[in-house]
Amino acid sequence: MQNTPSTTSFSTYHKVVIGLLAFLQFTVVLDFMVLSPLGAQLMSELKITTAQFGWVVSGYAFSAGIAGLLTAGFADRFDRKKLLLFFYSGFVIGTLLCGLAPDYLSLLIARIVTGIFGGVISSISFAIITDLFDWQVRGRVMGFVQMSFAASQVLGIPLGLYLANHFGWHSPFLLIVALSIGAGFVIAFYLKPITAHLLLKSDRNPLQHLVHTVSQKAYLRGFAATILLTTGGFMLMPFGSAFSIHNLGISQTELPLIYLVTGISSIIMGPLAGKLSDKIGKYPLFFYASVLGMIVTIVYCNLGITPLPWLILLNVILFMGVTARMISSSALMSGVPEPADRGAFMGVNSSVQQLSGGLASIAAGFIVVQAPDGTLQHYDLLGYIVATTTAFTIFMMYFINKYVTQKQQTALKSESVVGSKEVFS
C-alpha cells in the first residue's frame, strides 16, 4: 500500500482505515477512561482505598508497558494487520474478564490481562498511520483518530455511567466487549495486509532490534518527552470523578453532563487541531496548547465548591488544550523513527508511556488522601506537579521538532536530487 499523496483527498479505503483505527482507539480508550468516573462507585462498593484504586489503574499501565517492551523487537517482523488482530482479540478477552470480576483482586488481575494486549494496540495503530500516510497530512489523520478520546466521553462515558448507575459497575465493560467484537471482524475481513516495512527488515534479531531502538539518541529524546507527557493524565484523571463529587460539590448524576459537554467540544476540536497542526506546524500548536493547559490545570486543582456551568467551562477549555497537545505531539513524534524502526519505536514509546503513567498513578494515590468526610486532600499539589512537567515537555519537544524538521528537509532534498537525475538520464 502506497502512502497517501499529500495533495489529494483520501481514497475510500484509506477513509475506512482511518475510521477503523479511530474506532479501535475509541474502545481501548473507553476501557481505560471509564475507570475514572467509576472511581467513586468502585471505592465505595469494593471498599478499597485511593491507593488500591491507583493500583487498579496502574495494573493496566504496568502490564501494557511490559508487554510493549517484550513485543517491540518483533513489531517490525510481522504483517501489522495480523499483529493488530491478535492483540485486539486479547484485549476483548481481558475486558470481558473485567465485566465478570466479582471482587478487587479479580478486577486487578483482569486489568493486568487487558493491559497486556490493549496497551500494544495504540503503538500498532500509530505505526500503520505512519506507514500509510505522508507527513504533510498526518496531523489530519491523527486529529481524526485521536477524536476517539473525545468520543469515548460523549458516547461511551455517559452511557457507561448510566449503565453503572442502573445495572452495576460491571456493565460498561460488557458494553465495550459487545462493541469490540464487530470491530474485530472488520480487521479480519476488510483490512489489507500491511507489509511494506518487511522489505526493509535488517538482519538483526528481535533483541538486537530492540537494543538498537532504545540506544538511538533521537529516539531516547522522544521517549523522555513521552514520560513527561504522560504524567498529567495519569495523575489527575483517576481521581477526577471523586474530586468533582467530594471537593467541587458535583452530584453523581451530574457527572455524565460534564463528560458529555466536554467530549462534544473535544470532538469539534480534534479535526481542527489536526488541520491546524499541518498548517501552522506541529510544535507551535503544541506550545500554545501546553501553556493553556498549564494555566487551567492550576486553576482547576485549586477549586472549592464550584457552580456546574463554571466547572463545565473550565473542563471544556482544559480538554481543548489537552486534545490539541495530544494530536500535535503524536503527529510530531511519528516523524522521529526511521521506516525500518517504526514498529519498534512505537512499541517502546507505548511501553514508556504506560509504565510512566503507572508510576504517576501510584504516586498520585499516595499524594492524594481522602478525608473522613470524603474530600480529597493535596489535589492542588498534583496540579503544580503536572504544570511543572508540562513546562519541561515544551522545552524537550522543541529539540524533537528541530530534529524532525531537519530530517524532513533532508528527505525532500534527496527526492529532489533523485528527480533531477531521472529527468537528465
C-alpha positions in Angstrom: 0.0 0.0 0.0 1.5 3.3 -1.1 1.4 6.4 1.0 -1.5 8.8 0.5 -0.3 11.7 -1.7 -0.4 14.9 0.4 -2.0 17.0 -2.4 -5.1 14.7 -3.0 -8.0 13.6 -0.9 -8.0 10.2 0.8 -9.3 7.2 -1.1 -12.3 5.3 0.1 -10.1 2.5 1.5 -7.9 5.0 3.4 -11.0 6.7 4.8 -12.3 3.3 6.1 -8.9 2.5 7.6 -8.9 5.9 9.4 -12.4 5.2 10.7 -11.4 1.7 11.8 -8.4 2.9 13.7 -10.4 5.6 15.3 -13.0 3.1 16.5 -10.3 0.7 17.8 -8.9 3.6 19.8 -12.4 4.5 21.0 -12.9 1.1 22.5 -9.4 0.9 24.0 -9.6 4.5 25.4 -13.1 3.9 26.7 -11.9 0.8 28.5 -9.3 2.9 30.3 -11.2 6.1 30.8 -14.4 4.6 32.2 -12.5 3.7 35.3 -12.1 7.4 36.3 -15.9 8.2 36.5 -16.4 4.8 38.1 -13.8 5.6 40.8 -16.1 6.8 43.5 -18.5 3.9 42.9 -15.7 1.3 42.9 -14.0 2.6 46.0 -17.4 2.5 47.8 -18.7 -0.9 46.6 -15.4 -2.7 46.8 -14.4 -0.9 50.0 -11.0 0.0 48.7 -8.7 3.0 49.4 -7.4 5.6 47.0 -4.0 3.8 46.9 -5.7 0.5 46.0 -7.7 2.2 43.2 -4.4 3.6 42.0 -3.2 0.1 41.7 -6.2 -0.9 39.6 -5.4 1.9 37.2 -1.7 1.3 37.2 -2.1 -2.5 36.9 -3.2 -1.9 33.3 -0.4 0.5 32.7 2.4 -1.6 34.1 1.3 -4.8 32.2 0.9 -2.7 29.0 4.3 -1.3 29.4 6.0 -4.6 30.0 4.1 -6.2 27.0 5.1 -3.3 24.8 8.8 -3.8 25.6 8.6 -7.6 25.1 6.9 -7.2 21.7 8.8 -4.2 20.4 11.7 -6.3 18.9 9.1 -8.3 16.9 6.9 -5.4 15.9 8.7 -4.8 12.5 8.9 -8.5 11.6 5.2 -9.3 11.0 2.3 -8.1 9.0 0.8 -5.2 11.1 -2.7 -6.5 10.3 -2.0 -9.8 12.0 -0.4 -8.2 15.0 -3.4 -5.8 15.3 -5.9 -8.7 15.2 -4.0 -10.8 17.7 -3.7 -8.1 20.3 -7.2 -6.7 19.8 -8.6 -10.2 20.4 -6.7 -10.4 23.7 -7.9 -7.0 24.7 -11.6 -8.1 24.2 -11.0 -11.2 26.4 -9.4 -9.1 29.1 -12.2 -6.6 29.1 -14.7 -9.5 29.4 -12.9 -10.6 32.5 -13.3 -7.1 33.9 -17.0 -7.4 33.3 -17.2 -10.6 35.2 -14.8 -9.7 38.1 -16.5 -10.3 41.5 -14.0 -8.5 43.7 -11.0 -6.3 44.0 -8.4 -8.9 43.3 -10.2 -10.3 40.3 -10.6 -6.9 38.9 -6.9 -6.1 39.4 -5.9 -9.4 37.6 -8.4 -8.6 34.8 -6.9 -5.1 34.3 -3.5 -6.7 34.0 -4.6 -9.1 31.3 -6.4 -6.3 29.5 -3.3 -4.1 29.7 -1.0 -6.9 28.2 -3.0 -6.8 25.0 -4.7 -3.3 25.0 -1.5 -1.4 25.7 0.1 -2.5 22.4 -2.8 -1.6 20.1 -2.1 2.1 20.0 1.5 1.6 19.0 0.5 -0.7 16.2 -2.2 1.8 15.1 0.3 4.7 15.0 2.8 2.5 13.1 0.0 1.8 10.5 -0.8 5.5 10.2 2.9 6.3 9.7 3.2 3.6 7.1 0.2 4.6 5.1 0.0 8.4 5.3 2.5 11.2 4.4 3.9 13.6 6.9 2.0 16.5 5.3 -1.4 15.0 6.1 -0.5 13.1 9.2 -1.9 15.8 11.5 -5.3 15.4 9.9 -5.2 11.7 10.3 -4.0 11.9 13.9 -6.7 14.5 14.6 -9.5 12.2 13.4 -8.1 9.1 15.1 -7.5 11.0 18.4 -11.1 12.1 18.4 -11.7 8.7 20.0 -10.7 10.2 23.3 -13.5 12.8 23.0 -15.9 10.3 21.5 -15.4 8.0 24.5 -16.6 10.9 26.7 -19.5 11.9 24.5 -20.8 8.5 23.7 -19.1 6.0 26.0 -18.7 7.5 29.4 -22.2 9.0 29.8 -23.7 5.7 28.7 -21.2 3.8 30.8 -22.2 5.9 33.9 -25.8 5.4 33.1 -25.4 1.6 32.9 -23.2 1.6 36.0 -25.8 3.6 38.0 -28.7 1.3 36.9 -27.0 -2.1 36.3 -23.8 -2.1 38.3 -20.2 -1.2 37.5 -19.6 -4.4 35.5 -22.0 -3.3 32.7 -19.8 -0.7 31.0 -17.1 -3.3 30.4 -19.6 -5.8 28.9 -20.7 -3.0 26.6 -17.2 -2.5 25.4 -16.9 -6.2 24.6 -20.0 -6.1 22.5 -18.8 -3.1 20.5 -15.3 -4.6 20.1 -16.4 -7.9 18.6 -17.7 -6.2 15.5 -14.5 -4.2 15.0 -12.5 -7.4 15.2 -14.4 -8.8 12.2 -13.7 -5.7 10.2 -10.0 -6.0 10.9 -10.1 -9.7 9.8 -12.0 -9.4 6.6 -11.5 -5.8 5.3 -8.1 -4.5 6.4 -5.4 -5.3 3.8 -2.1 -6.8 4.8 0.4 -4.1 5.7 3.8 -5.5 4.9 5.9 -2.8 3.1 8.1 -2.4 6.2 9.1 -6.1 5.8 11.1 -5.2 2.7 13.3 -3.0 5.0 13.9 -5.7 7.6 17.5 -6.0 8.7 19.5 -9.0 9.8 19.2 -8.0 13.5 17.3 -10.5 15.7 14.4 -9.2 17.8 16.6 -8.5 20.8 19.2 -6.7 18.7 16.4 -4.7 17.1 15.1 -3.6 20.5 18.6 -2.7 21.7 19.2 -0.7 18.5 15.9 1.2 19.0 16.5 2.1 22.7 20.1 3.2 22.0 19.4 5.9 19.4 19.9 9.4 20.8 17.0 10.9 18.8 14.7 8.1 19.9 15.7 8.5 23.6 14.7 12.1 23.4 11.3 11.1 22.2 10.9 8.5 25.0 11.9 11.1 27.6 9.3 13.6 26.3 6.6 10.8 26.4 7.3 10.2 30.1 6.6 13.8 30.9 3.6 14.0 28.5 2.0 11.0 30.3 2.4 12.3 33.8 -0.5 14.8 33.7 -3.3 12.4 32.6 -2.4 9.5 34.8 -2.0 11.7 37.9 -5.2 13.8 37.5 -7.7 11.6 35.7 -8.0 8.6 38.0 -9.4 10.8 40.8 -11.2 13.3 38.7 -14.7 12.0 39.5 -14.0 11.7 43.2 -12.6 15.3 43.2 -15.6 16.6 41.4 -18.1 14.9 43.7 -16.4 15.4 47.1 -14.5 18.7 46.6 -16.4 20.6 43.9 -19.9 19.7 45.0 -21.0 17.9 41.9 -23.5 15.1 42.2 -23.1 11.6 40.7 -26.0 12.3 38.3 -24.4 15.5 37.1 -21.1 13.8 36.1 -22.4 12.5 32.7 -23.4 16.0 31.7 -19.8 17.3 32.4 -18.3 14.5 30.3 -20.9 15.0 27.5 -20.3 18.7 27.0 -16.5 18.4 27.4 -16.5 15.5 24.9 -18.5 17.3 22.3 -16.1 20.3 22.4 -13.2 17.9 22.1 -14.7 16.1 19.1 -15.1 19.5 17.4 -11.5 20.5 18.4 -9.9 17.2 17.2 -10.1 17.7 13.4 -9.5 21.4 13.8 -6.3 20.7 15.8 -5.2 18.2 13.2 -5.6 20.6 10.3 -4.1 23.4 12.3 -1.0 21.3 13.1 -0.5 20.6 9.4 -1.0 24.3 8.6 1.0 26.3 11.3 3.2 23.4 12.4 3.1 20.6 14.9 5.3 22.3 17.5 3.7 25.8 17.5 0.3 24.2 18.2 1.8 22.0 20.9 3.4 25.1 22.6 0.2 27.1 22.7 -1.9 24.2 23.8 0.5 23.3 26.6 0.6 26.8 28.0 -3.2 26.9 28.0 -3.3 23.5 29.8 -0.8 24.6 32.5 -2.9 27.6 33.4 -6.2 25.9 33.5 -4.8 22.9 35.4 -3.5 25.0 38.3 -6.8 26.9 38.5 -8.9 23.7 38.4 -6.9 21.8 41.0 -7.3 24.7 43.5 -11.1 25.0 43.2 -13.6 24.5 46.0 -17.3 24.2 45.7 -18.0 25.3 42.1 -21.2 26.0 40.2 -21.8 23.4 37.5 -21.7 25.9 34.5 -18.3 27.3 35.6 -16.9 23.8 36.1 -18.1 22.7 32.6 -16.5 25.7 31.0 -13.2 25.0 32.7 -13.3 21.4 31.7 -14.0 22.4 28.1 -11.0 24.8 28.0 -8.8 22.2 29.6 -9.7 19.4 27.3 -9.3 21.7 24.2 -5.8 22.2 25.3 -5.2 18.6 26.1 -6.7 17.5 22.7 -4.6 20.0 20.7 -1.4 19.0 22.6 -2.0 15.3 22.2 -2.7 15.5 18.5 0.2 17.7 17.7 2.7 15.7 19.8 1.6 12.4 18.3 2.0 13.8 14.7 5.4 15.2 15.6 6.6 12.1 17.3 5.6 10.0 14.3 8.3 11.7 12.3 11.1 10.6 14.7 11.7 6.9 13.8 13.2 5.6 10.5 10.8 3.4 8.4 12.5 0.2 9.4 12.2 1.1 13.1 8.6 2.4 13.3 7.0 -0.6 14.9 9.7 -1.0 17.5 9.8 2.7 18.2 6.1 2.9 18.6 6.1 -0.2 20.8 8.8 1.1 23.1 7.2 4.6 23.2 3.9 3.0 24.2 5.6 1.0 26.9 7.3 4.0 28.3 4.0 5.8 28.2 2.2 3.1 30.1 5.0 2.4 32.7 5.5 6.1 33.5 1.7 6.5 33.7 1.5 3.6 36.1 4.1 5.2 38.3 2.3 8.5 38.1 -1.0 6.8 39.2 0.6 5.2 42.1 2.4 8.4 43.2 -0.9 10.3 42.9 -2.6 7.6 45.0 -0.1 8.3 47.8 -0.1 12.1 47.4 -3.9 12.4 47.5 -5.6 11.4 50.7 -9.3 11.0 51.3 -10.5 12.7 54.5 -13.3 11.2 56.6 -15.8 13.4 55.0 -14.8 12.1 51.6 -12.9 15.2 50.3 -9.6 14.7 48.6 -6.6 16.5 50.1 -3.4 17.6 48.3 -5.1 17.6 44.9 -3.7 21.0 44.3 -0.2 19.6 44.7 -0.9 17.3 41.7 -1.8 20.4 39.7 1.5 22.0 40.4 3.4 18.8 39.5 1.5 18.5 36.2 2.2 22.1 35.3 5.9 21.7 36.0 6.2 18.5 33.9 4.3 20.3 31.1 6.8 23.2 31.1 9.7 20.7 30.8 7.9 18.9 28.0 7.7 22.2 26.0 11.4 22.5 26.2 12.1 18.9 25.2 9.7 18.9 22.3 11.5 21.9 20.9 14.5 19.8 20.2 12.4 16.9 18.8 10.8 19.3 16.4 14.2 20.6 15.3 15.4 17.1 14.6 12.2 16.1 12.7 12.3 19.3 10.7 15.9 18.7 9.6 15.0 15.1 8.8 12.1 16.2 6.6 14.2 18.8 4.8 16.9 16.2 4.1 14.4 13.8 2.7 12.9 16.5 0.4 16.4 17.4 -0.9 17.2 13.7 -1.6 13.9 13.3 -3.5 14.7 16.5 -5.5 18.2 15.1 -6.4 16.7 11.8 -7.5 14.1 13.5 -9.6 16.7 15.7 -11.3 18.8 12.6 -12.1 15.8 10.9 -13.6 15.0 13.9 -15.8 18.5 14.2 -17.2 19.1 10.5 -17.6 
